[in-house]
């Protein structure tokens, strides 16, 4: 789609649940109500999202329900969940999910999350694509208050422009922020030269360690260190930072005139409050 006259951003992608993502032609951008509606979409003020259509799991109520395996009691697979294995009690998928594996008690997956796992514990919450979660019990109060999350990100750089890594290399997909939360993080980041300036196979291995605070409005404060674990001729940097108003992740800066393939293995320690700050 071309830029509408008078606007500096345009629609980039429509997700499976109808949410429209915008871009300035290079980077992800946030659309306000005027921009959203000017392109013919509907703006949800409460959620601050732009939608192409209203998603309803009921449309696919009976879609491939026989592709799921449930072992245990009181497990609830909401509409359009497919190819999923649920073991335990009181586990819930919120619909429009596929390829989930949930084991334990009182765990849940958000709508639209695929290829993800809760392997142990209780009161875990899956909110990122391709992630692995260990539930921490949630203090017996709510899901996702205490848990460990593993996520893989990757991308490629062609020069020394700072670039956000993508979760599961999915377009415009990053790690979701969590309100009223402190997350500790460790990211092991490896870049390998695959062409351009320098020699193919040159590499760098960086490790990020730190914490990020997200308040009730999802404003963030980062404290972190970056350590070069190993360097094989490639000069580059990495940092954990915001990508959009609702997401964050590893950002990398490669070498000028060099093509670098990046991967980051990320571990998050989540401690969320039910009160706001």
C-alpha positions in Angstrom: 0.0 0.0 0.0 1.2 3.5 -0.8 1.5 6.3 1.7 -1.8 8.3 2.0 -1.3 12.0 1.2 -0.3 13.9 4.3 0.8 10.8 6.3 4.3 9.6 7.0 3.3 6.0 7.9 1.2 3.4 6.2 -0.2 -0.1 6.9 2.4 -2.9 6.8 0.6 -6.1 7.9 -2.8 -7.4 9.2 -2.5 -10.1 11.8 -4.7 -13.2 12.1 -6.8 -11.4 14.7 -7.3 -8.3 12.6 -4.7 -5.9 14.2 -3.1 -3.6 11.7 0.6 -2.9 12.0 2.1 0.3 10.5 5.5 1.3 9.2 7.3 4.5 8.1 8.8 2.5 5.3 11.7 1.2 7.4 10.7 0.9 11.0 7.6 -0.2 12.9 5.4 2.8 13.7 2.4 3.4 16.0 -0.8 4.7 14.4 -3.1 7.1 16.2 -6.9 7.3 15.7 -6.7 9.8 12.8 -4.1 7.7 10.9 -6.0 4.4 11.5 -9.3 5.7 10.4 -7.9 7.6 7.4 -6.8 4.3 5.9 -10.3 2.9 6.4 -9.7 0.9 9.6 -11.4 1.0 13.0 -9.6 2.4 16.1 -10.1 0.9 19.5 -9.4 3.6 22.0 -9.3 1.4 25.1 -6.7 -1.0 23.6 -5.0 1.7 21.5 -5.1 -0.7 18.5 -6.1 -0.3 14.8 -8.2 -3.2 13.4 -9.2 -4.3 9.9 -11.9 -6.5 11.2 -13.3 -7.7 14.6 -11.9 -11.2 15.3 -14.3 -13.8 16.8 -13.1 -17.3 17.7 -16.7 -18.4 17.3 -16.2 -18.3 13.5 -14.1 -21.4 13.7 -15.9 -23.0 16.6 -15.6 -26.5 15.4 -12.4 -26.2 13.3 -10.1 -29.2 13.8 -11.2 -29.8 17.4 -10.3 -33.4 16.9 -6.6 -32.5 16.3 -6.1 -31.8 20.1 -5.1 -34.2 22.8 -6.3 -33.5 26.4 -5.2 -35.5 29.4 -6.5 -34.4 32.8 -9.6 -32.7 34.1 -11.2 -29.2 33.7 -8.9 -28.2 30.7 -10.6 -25.7 28.5 -9.6 -25.2 24.8 -11.5 -22.2 23.5 -12.5 -22.0 19.9 -10.1 -22.4 17.0 -7.4 -24.2 19.1 -5.8 -27.0 17.0 -2.9 -29.4 17.0 -2.3 -28.9 20.8 -1.4 -31.2 23.6 -2.7 -30.3 27.1 -1.6 -32.3 30.2 -2.9 -31.5 33.7 -5.8 -29.6 35.3 -7.5 -26.3 34.8 -5.4 -25.2 31.8 -6.9 -22.8 29.2 -6.1 -21.7 25.7 -7.9 -18.5 24.7 -8.6 -19.4 21.1 -7.0 -19.0 17.6 -4.0 -21.1 18.9 -2.1 -24.0 17.3 0.8 -26.2 18.1 0.7 -25.6 21.9 2.1 -27.9 24.6 0.9 -27.1 28.1 1.7 -29.2 31.1 0.8 -28.4 34.7 -2.0 -26.7 36.5 -3.9 -23.4 36.1 -1.8 -22.3 33.1 -3.1 -20.3 30.1 -2.2 -19.1 26.6 -3.4 -15.8 25.2 -5.4 -15.7 21.9 -3.4 -15.9 18.7 -0.3 -17.5 20.3 1.2 -20.5 18.3 4.1 -22.9 18.7 4.6 -22.3 22.4 5.0 -24.3 25.5 4.4 -24.3 29.3 6.5 -27.3 30.4 6.0 -27.2 34.2 4.7 -25.4 37.2 1.4 -23.6 37.7 -0.3 -20.3 36.8 2.0 -19.6 33.9 0.9 -17.3 31.1 2.1 -17.6 27.4 2.0 -14.2 25.6 4.8 -14.6 23.0 5.1 -16.6 19.8 7.4 -19.6 20.0 8.2 -19.1 23.7 8.8 -21.6 26.5 7.4 -20.8 30.0 7.9 -22.3 33.4 5.1 -21.2 35.7 6.1 -19.9 39.2 2.8 -20.4 41.0 1.6 -16.8 40.7 1.6 -16.5 44.6 -1.7 -18.4 44.4 -3.4 -15.2 43.0 -3.1 -14.9 39.3 -1.4 -16.2 36.1 1.9 -14.7 35.0 2.9 -13.0 38.2 6.0 -15.2 38.7 7.5 -17.1 35.8 10.5 -17.8 33.6 10.3 -17.3 29.8 12.7 -18.4 27.0 12.4 -16.7 23.6 14.5 -16.9 20.4 15.0 -13.8 18.2 16.9 -13.4 14.9 17.4 -11.0 11.9 20.0 -9.9 9.4 21.8 -6.6 9.0 23.3 -5.2 5.7 25.2 -2.3 7.3 25.7 -0.4 10.6 22.0 0.6 10.9 20.6 -0.3 14.3 18.0 -3.1 13.8 15.5 -4.9 16.0 15.7 -8.7 16.1 12.4 -10.5 15.4 10.8 -13.1 17.6 10.9 -16.4 15.7 11.9 -14.3 12.6 8.2 -13.3 12.2 7.6 -9.9 10.6 6.9 -7.1 13.1 6.9 -9.5 16.0 8.8 -8.6 19.2 8.6 -9.5 22.9 5.5 -8.2 24.6 5.8 -5.7 27.5 4.0 -6.6 30.8 2.3 -3.9 32.9 3.5 -3.3 36.5 6.4 -5.7 36.2 10.1 -6.0 36.7 11.9 -8.4 34.3 15.4 -9.6 34.7 17.0 -10.6 31.4 20.0 -12.4 29.9 20.5 -12.5 26.2 23.2 -14.4 24.4 23.7 -12.7 21.0 25.7 -14.1 18.1 26.4 -12.4 14.8 28.2 -14.0 11.8 29.4 -12.3 8.7 27.9 -13.9 5.6 29.1 -11.4 2.9 30.1 -7.9 2.0 33.1 -6.3 3.7 35.3 -8.5 5.9 35.6 -12.3 5.7 32.7 -14.7 5.7 32.7 -16.5 9.1 33.9 -13.5 11.1 31.8 -13.4 14.3 31.0 -11.8 17.6 29.3 -13.3 20.7 27.8 -10.7 23.1 26.0 -11.2 26.4 23.4 -8.8 27.7 22.5 -8.9 31.4 20.1 -6.5 33.2 16.6 -5.6 34.2 13.7 -3.6 32.8 10.8 -2.0 34.7 7.4 -1.5 33.0 4.9 0.7 34.8 1.2 0.6 34.3 1.4 2.7 31.2 4.2 0.4 29.8 6.8 3.1 30.1 10.2 1.4 30.5 13.4 1.9 32.4 16.4 -0.3 31.5 19.6 -1.1 33.5 22.0 -3.4 31.7 25.6 -4.4 30.8 27.0 -5.8 27.6 30.0 -8.1 27.6 31.9 -9.4 24.6 32.3 -13.1 25.3 34.2 -13.9 22.1 35.2 -11.9 19.0 36.4 -13.4 15.8 37.1 -10.3 13.7 33.6 -8.8 13.7 32.9 -5.5 15.4 29.2 -5.0 16.4 27.0 -4.1 19.4 23.7 -5.2 21.0 21.3 -3.7 23.5 17.9 -4.5 25.0 15.4 -1.7 24.4 11.9 -0.8 23.4 10.8 -1.5 19.8 7.3 -0.1 20.0 5.1 1.3 22.7 4.0 -2.2 23.7 7.0 -4.4 22.8 10.8 -4.7 23.3 13.7 -6.9 22.4 17.3 -7.1 21.4 18.6 -4.5 19.0 21.9 -4.9 17.1 24.2 -2.7 15.1 26.3 -4.5 12.6 29.4 -3.4 10.6 29.3 -1.0 7.7 29.1 -2.8 4.3 28.9 -6.2 6.0 26.1 -8.7 5.9 25.6 -10.2 9.4 23.2 -13.0 10.4 22.0 -12.6 14.0 20.5 -14.8 16.6 19.7 -14.2 20.3 18.7 -16.7 22.9 16.8 -14.7 25.6 15.8 -15.7 29.2 13.4 -13.5 31.1 12.6 -13.6 34.8 9.2 -12.1 35.4 7.9 -10.6 38.7 4.5 -8.8 38.2 2.4 -6.9 40.7 -1.4 -6.9 40.6 -1.4 -3.3 41.9 -0.3 -0.5 39.6 2.8 1.7 39.8 
